Each structure stands twice: as structure tokens, then as C-alpha cells.
Amino acid sequence: MSDAIPDHEAIVVGAGFGGMGAAIELKRQGIHDIVILEREDDLGGTWHVNHYPGLAVDIASVTYSYSFEPNPRWSRLFAPGGELKAYAQHVAGKYDLVRHMRFNVVVERAEWREDAGFWTVHTGDGSCLTTRYLLTATGFLSQPYTPDFPGIDTFAGQIIHTTSWPDGHDFAGQRVAVIGTGATAVQVIPEIAKLARHLTVFQRTPIWVVPKVDFAIPGVVQRLFASIPFTQKIARAINTSLLEMLMVFGVLHYRQARPGNQLAALLSKAHLRAQVRDRTTRKKLTPPYDFGCKRPTFSNQYFRVFNNSDVDLQTSSIVRVEPDGIVAADGTEVKIDTLVLATGFNLWDVNFPAFQITGRDGRDLGKWWRTGRFQAYEGITIPKFPNFLSLNSPYSYSGLSYFTTIEGQMRHMARLFGEMRIRGAERFEVTEQANEDFLNRVTTRLDDSVFYAGDCSRSRSYYFNQHGEATLLRPQSTLSTLREMDSFPVDDYRYA
Ligand SMILES: Cc1cc2nc3c(=O)[nH]c(=O)nc-3n(C[C@H](O)[C@H](O)[C@H](O)COP(=O)(O)OP(=O)(O)OC[C@H]3O[C@@H](n4cnc5c(N)ncnc54)[C@H](O)[C@@H]3O)c2cc1C
């Protein structure tokens, strides 16, 4: 081992719930010399960047939070986005994370230095830092996607991507177009419809929407959760089990439990029927792919919007954008003042990883994933990338709530760093064999999922990568994932 000493023990890239969870776990493992690099000007990741009207969680808040840091004060069953940002700030304060964070720092690339036994991390201002351990928590839905429609640069009005919302933007009296009908659009469209003079929604792929059972949490319940935390644990367990059933039976075991999946689709269709009067509009809003191919969403307001005479649903594709509007393939010309892009995120081309990472023997992670197969042992480590934990990896997303993913990864870190302490090691690297076995196991299991056993061909879902493979979700129940994170064979790693 080299005598060279890195600047820091650990660098975490990203100050969202992933990066914060990783930093909390590093501290639990006795690693305190940590720097968290974040390109934004504040912490919270998704919940700092997104602040469009209508933003809320789509997983009930008792579940969408760290299990070790329950928040008894959620105002609603599905908390609004601002409360998630406040919760992130609370966690950062309580676990003493803020002093580790450096904002407005874009990480551009990182290289493993075999001679020194550590990582060099290059940032946008031309400087570099060295670190023994590198952890990336750069998010799944963090690289906004803006389609390159012909003529978009000529548009004379305002263009708003949902990830860079101008707070207080007034739609009153405006003609607005929203492009996209994914989960974000489902939240923002009803809010714009309330204000705009006319709204046109451009839909390429309809989304499965199920009713949202949401309500304000009464003060008495909040006080109960605060004074007897066990009661909130029970609420969490019940909600998590329901989500788990939806995920395991509706999505992962589609082949064995197809009626469960069909029942969910029927519920969504009944919801659509109850909310939209016009038959042709209902038909346009009905997804032509199986439930679960794309992350389904919850709303009681979205479908209703399309009954409004001031709202049009346009399903003909966009040919070009002009200075004062949009021209569709069927010849329709829609005149607009503001264009809202609810066009989501690019996961597989510019993310995974979010910047260039070069491991041992010059292996470039992005190139290796794209030209070979997307893969990561237990969704977190990669052969030839010593002392590197990639929290947003292929096959890492477990369950429906992101917190099951990060907490599983924290358990993996605990076992790995615990083993290193026992061995007096400072370096770990997963073996090629362990990685290959894991990849074979998950890809075999995925054969039973809706992604391969169902019909997802017209879903255009971010669960699928550019090669048409469903490489995002881990095809296991969260319980078995957590068990595996606690008990993977320690010899799946080499230590030094
Ligand atoms: C609108 C919206 C709603 C969502 N709702 C839910 C929900 O209800 N339930 C659910 O389970 N999930 C939801 N998600 C997914 C959500 O992203 C995750 O739940 C969770 O917040 C991910 O945390 P993270 O820390 O992994 O990533 P993020 O929160 O995306 O944080 C990643 C951070 O890394 C930073 N970063 C990226 N690249 C670099 C770089 N090169 N240099 C420096 N910093 C960098 C980013 O600026 C960002 O702050 C939602 C996502 C969006 C966009």
C-alpha cells in the first residue's frame, strides 16, 4: 500500500437523500473526514431542484422518509414538496451534515490512481481533490431532458422546464402548452389549468393514473405519532406492505400473478371512466401497455382537467415549434404564450454515471456500461472500481419508495466497512465473479416481470435503457433485498 495520503477519507457527490444517507452511514462506520460536493446552491436534491406548483410525493410520507428519522409532522398523507425540502434540512442539521457540504461544485470526472490507492476528483472550477473512498449519489431523475424540437430556439414566449420553475410565474390569461404526460405533468397540469386562458396538453404516451387517497393528517394524529413513535411505525409498516404487494405482485411477478396487475389496470380505467365524460378523450388517455411498465401515478385532479372546454389533449406528434406556437403532424397549429416542458429526465445517456469515472486499468464506467451491459453488484459496486460506491446504479432501485433503496445500500455499506475494520483493510473491490453471478441472478428473475412477460413495447418507460433492457429495478421484494444487503458473502470482495 502507498504512503500517499488523500485529502479526504470520503467524497460523496450529491446532497439529496441518497448522499445524505450515505454520509450518515459513513459517520456510523467511524469515517468523519467527509466532503459532500453538490452542484446546486443548497441541499435536498430532487426536493430542492423541483418546486413547480402541485409538487408532492407519490408515496405516502410515512414511508417516503428514513425509517430511523420519522417525521410526525407531515401535514398530509402525501406531503407537498416544500415539506420534503424542510425534512431534508432537518436531517442534515440533526446528523451534522451541513458542515461537510460544498455547494455550487460540479464534479466533472474522477479517476482511480492505482499507484496512490485513492481517487482524484476533478471539479468544474478546474481544481481537484483526492479521496480514499468515492461515493456517487447523483440521482436517478436529476439530469433534465429537453427534446430538440425543430424551431424551439425561435419560440418568442417563455419556455419553462419543470426542473427550473420560475416561482410566482403567472399563467393568468395565457395560452399555455404542456409537453409531456408523465408523473410531473400529472401534478402540474391541474395547477396550470386553474389559471391559464387556454391549455393544450401534448401527449405522446398516456400514463396509468390511480385514485389518490390523500387527506390532511389531523393534529391529534401528529401528536400521537410524536408522543408514541411506535404508532407511526405501524402506519409505515401497513403502507409499505401495500406498496410492496403492488410492486412484487403487480410488476415483478407479473407472470405468476397477472390478475393482480390486471386489477390495478381496471382500477385506473374505472377512475378514468368516472372522471372523463368524453369517450374519445378517455380512449386517448388509456395506456396501450401493461400497468407497471412505467411508474404509475396517483391523482384525483388530472383526468378531470380534460372535461374543461379550455383544455385540449393533442396526441398528434409535434412537427415544429414556431415563434408563436406549435405545429402538430395532423396540421393543427396551436398558438401559445408559454411552453412548459414536462419532458422528464435522461437516465441512460447522460446519467449512469453522471460524470466520467475511470477505474483500474483505465476502465471507463459509462463506456463499459453502454458498450457492454449495465451492471453493478448488489446495485452498488463494480469490478475494477476499488473503493467506489455507486448509489444510482443499474438494478439498484428497490421497491417503490426511494428510501428502501438508500436504506438497503446503507446496510451494505455497514457490512462492507465492518468487514474492512475486522481485516484492518483500507481498500475493497468486488470480484468479477460475484458481479457476474449477481447480474445473472437479476436478469433471470426479471424474466417474470411485466417488463419481459407483459407488453411494454409502447410504454417509453425510463425503466428501460437505450438497448431496450429493464436495468433499473432490482427484481426482489424489499425484505429479501434488505436481508441480502445484511448478509452478502464478504468474500465477494477483495480487501487490502
Ligand atoms: C418531481 C419528482 C418527484 C419524485 N417523487 C418521488 C416519490 O414520491 N417517491 C419516490 O420514491 N421517489 C420520488 N422521486 C425520485 C427521487 O428522485 C428520489 O426519491 C430521491 O429524491 C433521490 O435521491 P438522490 O439523492 O438519489 O437523488 P437526487 O435527489 O436527484 O440528488 C442528486 C443530487 O446530485 C447532484 N448532482 C448530480 N450530478 C452532479 C455532479 N456532477 N456534481 C455535483 N452534484 C451533482 C444533483 O444536483 C442533486 O442535488 C421523485 C423525483 C422527482 C424528480
The ligand as an SDF file (V2000), in Angstrom:
LIG
                    3D

 53 58  0  0  0  0  0  0  0  0999 V2000
  -40.5640   15.5500   -9.2700 C   0  0  0  0  0  0  0  0  0  0  0  0
  -40.1110   14.2740   -8.6270 C   0  0  0  0  0  0  0  0  0  0  0  0
  -40.9170   13.6340   -7.7020 C   0  0  0  0  0  0  0  0  0  0  0  0
  -40.4860   12.4450   -7.1100 C   0  0  0  0  0  0  0  0  0  0  0  0
  -41.3130   11.8140   -6.2350 N   0  0  0  0  0  0  0  0  0  0  0  0
  -40.9200   10.6540   -5.6860 C   0  0  0  0  0  0  0  0  0  0  0  0
  -41.7610    9.9420   -4.7720 C   0  0  0  0  0  0  0  0  0  0  0  0
  -42.8460   10.3850   -4.4570 O   0  0  0  0  0  0  0  0  0  0  0  0
  -41.3370    8.7590   -4.2920 N   0  0  0  0  0  0  0  0  0  0  0  0
  -40.1260    8.2330   -4.6240 C   0  0  0  0  0  0  0  0  0  0  0  0
  -39.7730    7.1590   -4.1500 O   0  0  0  0  0  0  0  0  0  0  0  0
  -39.2930    8.8960   -5.4530 N   0  0  0  0  0  0  0  0  0  0  0  0
  -39.6640   10.0750   -5.9940 C   0  0  0  0  0  0  0  0  0  0  0  0
  -38.8350   10.7250   -6.8600 N   0  0  0  0  0  0  0  0  0  0  0  0
  -37.4990   10.1760   -7.1350 C   0  0  0  0  0  0  0  0  0  0  0  0
  -36.4720   10.9590   -6.2720 C   0  0  0  0  0  0  0  0  0  0  0  0
  -35.5220   11.4690   -7.1160 O   0  0  0  0  0  0  0  0  0  0  0  0
  -35.8940   10.0540   -5.2030 C   0  0  0  0  0  0  0  0  0  0  0  0
  -36.9510    9.6740   -4.3520 O   0  0  0  0  0  0  0  0  0  0  0  0
  -34.8110   10.6780   -4.3090 C   0  0  0  0  0  0  0  0  0  0  0  0
  -35.0820   12.0140   -4.0080 O   0  0  0  0  0  0  0  0  0  0  0  0
  -33.4710   10.5000   -4.9490 C   0  0  0  0  0  0  0  0  0  0  0  0
  -32.4890   10.9900   -4.0870 O   0  0  0  0  0  0  0  0  0  0  0  0
  -30.9950   11.0310   -4.6050 P   0  0  0  0  0  0  0  0  0  0  0  0
  -30.2070   11.6740   -3.5360 O   0  0  0  0  0  0  0  0  0  0  0  0
  -30.5830    9.6900   -5.0830 O   0  0  0  0  0  0  0  0  0  0  0  0
  -31.0380   11.9300   -5.9130 O   0  0  0  0  0  0  0  0  0  0  0  0
  -31.3720   13.4620   -6.1020 P   0  0  0  0  0  0  0  0  0  0  0  0
  -32.3640   13.9220   -5.1280 O   0  0  0  0  0  0  0  0  0  0  0  0
  -31.6650   13.6280   -7.5470 O   0  0  0  0  0  0  0  0  0  0  0  0
  -29.9990   14.1830   -5.7520 O   0  0  0  0  0  0  0  0  0  0  0  0
  -28.8700   14.0560   -6.5640 C   0  0  0  0  0  0  0  0  0  0  0  0
  -28.0150   15.2750   -6.3530 C   0  0  0  0  0  0  0  0  0  0  0  0
  -26.7990   15.1000   -7.0500 O   0  0  0  0  0  0  0  0  0  0  0  0
  -26.4220   16.3390   -7.6000 C   0  0  0  0  0  0  0  0  0  0  0  0
  -25.5230   16.1180   -8.7280 N   0  0  0  0  0  0  0  0  0  0  0  0
  -25.7840   15.4090   -9.8530 C   0  0  0  0  0  0  0  0  0  0  0  0
  -24.7130   15.4170  -10.6530 N   0  0  0  0  0  0  0  0  0  0  0  0
  -23.7580   16.1260  -10.0180 C   0  0  0  0  0  0  0  0  0  0  0  0
  -22.4200   16.4780  -10.3470 C   0  0  0  0  0  0  0  0  0  0  0  0
  -21.8400   16.0980  -11.4900 N   0  0  0  0  0  0  0  0  0  0  0  0
  -21.7070   17.2480   -9.4690 N   0  0  0  0  0  0  0  0  0  0  0  0
  -22.2670   17.6460   -8.2840 C   0  0  0  0  0  0  0  0  0  0  0  0
  -23.5370   17.3270   -7.9340 N   0  0  0  0  0  0  0  0  0  0  0  0
  -24.2540   16.5800   -8.7890 C   0  0  0  0  0  0  0  0  0  0  0  0
  -27.7370   16.9600   -8.0300 C   0  0  0  0  0  0  0  0  0  0  0  0
  -27.6480   18.3570   -8.1530 O   0  0  0  0  0  0  0  0  0  0  0  0
  -28.6640   16.5350   -6.9000 C   0  0  0  0  0  0  0  0  0  0  0  0
  -28.7560   17.5020   -5.8990 O   0  0  0  0  0  0  0  0  0  0  0  0
  -39.2320   11.9010   -7.4610 C   0  0  0  0  0  0  0  0  0  0  0  0
  -38.4330   12.5480   -8.4000 C   0  0  0  0  0  0  0  0  0  0  0  0
  -38.8540   13.7200   -8.9810 C   0  0  0  0  0  0  0  0  0  0  0  0
  -37.9710   14.3920   -9.9890 C   0  0  0  0  0  0  0  0  0  0  0  0
  1  2  1  0
  2  3  1  0
  2 52  2  0
  3  4  2  0
  4  5  1  0
  4 50  1  0
  5  6  2  0
  6  7  1  0
  6 13  1  0
  7  8  2  0
  7  9  1  0
  9 10  1  0
 10 11  2  0
 10 12  1  0
 12 13  2  0
 13 14  1  0
 14 15  1  0
 14 50  1  0
 15 16  1  0
 16 17  1  0
 16 18  1  0
 18 19  1  0
 18 20  1  0
 20 21  1  0
 20 22  1  0
 22 23  1  0
 23 24  1  0
 24 25  2  0
 24 26  1  0
 24 27  1  0
 27 28  1  0
 28 29  2  0
 28 30  1  0
 28 31  1  0
 31 32  1  0
 32 33  1  0
 33 34  1  0
 33 48  1  0
 34 35  1  0
 35 36  1  0
 35 46  1  0
 36 37  1  0
 36 45  1  0
 37 38  2  0
 38 39  1  0
 39 40  1  0
 39 45  2  0
 40 41  1  0
 40 42  2  0
 42 43  1  0
 43 44  2  0
 44 45  1  0
 46 47  1  0
 46 48  1  0
 48 49  1  0
 50 51  2  0
 51 52  1  0
 52 53  1  0
M  END
$$$$
